[in-house]
Amino acid sequence: MGRVRRCEGPGCGWFFLDRSRSGTRRWCSSQDCDNRDRARRHYSRARQRG
């Protein structure tokens, strides 16, 4: 039961079963929530540069 996690994506709230070897998965889907997080960080860094 310790591998059931809640997605860390803002506004998502889905639960998923973490089957990763290290047990550190953070998002329900790398194509949805993880991609949004990466894009948000990228644009944040780009704005800070110029």
N, C-alpha and C positions, 0 to 999 in steps of 0.2 A: 504493500500500500504506500510505501514511502516514495515510490516513483511517480505517483500521480501529482501533477503540478498544475498550477494556474498560469496561463500565458501572461507575460510581462508587457505585452503590447498595450499601449494606452487605449482604453475604451474597448478592449477585446473581452477579457474575462473567461475565455474558453478554458476547459481543463483538458489535459492530454497525458498520455502515458509516456514517460521519459524512458526510452529504450537505448539511449546512448550509453556507450561503455563507461564514460566517466560520470554520468548522472548529472550533467550540468546544462542540459537543454533548457532554453529560456522562453521559446516561442512555440505556439501551436503549429505554425507553418513557416518555413523559411521563405516561401514565396510570397507570403502576405505580411505578417507582422514583423518578421525579421527584416525583410526588404524595406519596409517603411521606416524602421528604426535606423538602418544604415543610410538611407536617403536623407533622413532628418539630420543625422550627424554630419554627413557630407556637406549639405547646404549650410549648416551652421558654421562649419570650418571655412567654407568659401566666403561667407559674409564677413567673417572676422579678418580675413586676409585683405579684402579690398572692396 
